[in-house]
């Protein structure tokens, strides 16, 4: 016989257990939920130039289908693109899911290797090796992609393309326009050569006694980014002619190091003037810094009151086009999951064509990421010349992509700069150490650079 | 003597301020704009107070849904885990059976295995049995706590066996003895363990992130990391969300704090 008080307790326990059980077993999915599409002819024009997209079709035979799209940034923009596609094909629903940048690269490979994961996922080329085995090739003729997308040829693997560059990002010199004016400088003073740059940096420097108040140029924490690009200006590739041996310990890299050390030796900057050059620039303490395109977004979001502009990275000799101005890296287009069902893959392939030929979306994404658009039909849009960071890209053909280089290049050259700036290690010795570390880290990795695909490639 | 007490209190006060100051800084920074947070001229108090960070976290993060999910998981896991720990601790403390020592050593040894070693096999296991994207995948591995069993055993060792014998002579069942005599006498240890487990679950990030795919089921610790971007961090949003995220932790601590120290000490001292 259960007493009344106990009965209430038992009933409450059962109710609680039921709630928990229901919660525990609640799974995602939730059905397709979309509507049927019966009208193939949308009355819309075919988009694109060489790579084209015909919207006047039925996707998945008009039956409802849902796709999940993982991304780590620009979620609203990607969702807007997906929603615009759904307006054309109302039976296809695409949900963009926000993922934290760092651990996305733990979760996504795990999901893919377990035959799961979203139908569509954003890719970063630094994670190429972790993802490529589980990516579905694009159902697009690589020749069409190459015709419309800058650098697409570098992404072809055995005749297939798995992702291409959405846009190209590289480095430029950011400068504080208020400090520029205060120093009596004008647009005509924008330096074309590193020697001119060194003189401008002196003019922008403010000291009170021995104390540096305003750095003319600050590259603290940015040495590795410059190092990997500036040796190209001197005709030095990142890899030897065999396409396998890293080429770090050489005269070109030593010249680059000494050039920037000379600027600090002038007193135009100091290794102890803050750990981050970009932060110092944002805080109005440094007049010039070197950074990649992402920095313009940071400046707009975090330092909205700062007045700044950017100019193309100077070159060693005036009036001469360098071998390459800098290296670039791409923000990639999305990948398609090889584990997805055939219906999902087919819908993803259709969406891919829409995405790659949608000029307005490509333009907005490029501006948002501060990348020079890889999509050639929009490359001459005036919007890109109005953005100082993008306008600083001069001749886009003169930027080189070494491929998705392993992170050891960046970490080893970062360590090299720390050794030089803070531990008094001679540049020659630091370079030799970096060379050895990179060689050791690359050993057995089978990394194949794409430098030889650069139109002006010249083996050392 | 008075001087020594004063010096001790002063030292503790200084240490306390050093520990607490970053929390106050974070809370006050939640009322600053991003430009002020990353600016060169730093001030403790906001120069311009803004609630924008708090307003935007709901739209950016669906904060209250994630908050609710974390509360549900933390409370559920804490309740289940504390109960199983009590049962395990009772068995190891008050029953004599063959292999008891070895079994207890095996349970303790699971605490020595690092997280990085088990995460991939555990992930594969849960995926194979189809429990991904469900709260079961978060709750099941947390229901049994080796640390909890250890802590409860240490605490229950202090309960005199004579009390249990007397209860048995009076006709009490083992169920009754456990629930009505031993468990109430372990309330300090329960309080301490509840705080530990609640905190661990509340701040657990990687496992929920790996297991849960649906945004609407995600937990707050995962949501907070989305403020860290590839190139920059939304410090204002992060501080605002984190300031609110510590509220349940504070509440749990306030509820159990009186018994926390005694409970934690009972795990270290065998009676």
Boltz contact constraints between the chains, C-beta under 6 A:
constraints:
  - contact:
      token1: [A, 23]
      token2: [B, 135]
      max_distance: 6.0
  - contact:
      token1: [A, 24]
      token2: [B, 135]
      max_distance: 6.0
  - contact:
      token1: [A, 24]
      token2: [B, 136]
      max_distance: 6.0
  - contact:
      token1: [A, 27]
      token2: [B, 133]
      max_distance: 6.0
  - contact:
      token1: [A, 27]
      token2: [B, 134]
      max_distance: 6.0
  - contact:
      token1: [A, 28]
      token2: [B, 133]
      max_distance: 6.0
  - contact:
      token1: [A, 28]
      token2: [B, 213]
      max_distance: 6.0
  - contact:
      token1: [A, 28]
      token2: [B, 214]
      max_distance: 6.0
  - contact:
      token1: [A, 73]
      token2: [B, 229]
      max_distance: 6.0
  - contact:
      token1: [A, 97]
      token2: [B, 215]
      max_distance: 6.0
  - contact:
      token1: [A, 98]
      token2: [B, 226]
      max_distance: 6.0
  - contact:
      token1: [A, 100]
      token2: [B, 225]
      max_distance: 6.0
  - contact:
      token1: [A, 100]
      token2: [B, 226]
      max_distance: 6.0
  - contact:
      token1: [A, 101]
      token2: [B, 230]
      max_distance: 6.0
  - contact:
      token1: [A, 103]
      token2: [B, 209]
      max_distance: 6.0
  - contact:
      token1: [A, 107]
      token2: [B, 210]
      max_distance: 6.0
  - contact:
      token1: [A, 110]
      token2: [B, 123]
      max_distance: 6.0
  - contact:
      token1: [A, 114]
      token2: [B, 127]
      max_distance: 6.0
  - contact:
      token1: [A, 283]
      token2: [B, 40]
      max_distance: 6.0
  - contact:
      token1: [A, 294]
      token2: [B, 231]
      max_distance: 6.0
  - contact:
      token1: [A, 298]
      token2: [B, 232]
      max_distance: 6.0
  - contact:
      token1: [A, 302]
      token2: [B, 34]
      max_distance: 6.0
  - contact:
      token1: [A, 302]
      token2: [B, 38]
      max_distance: 6.0
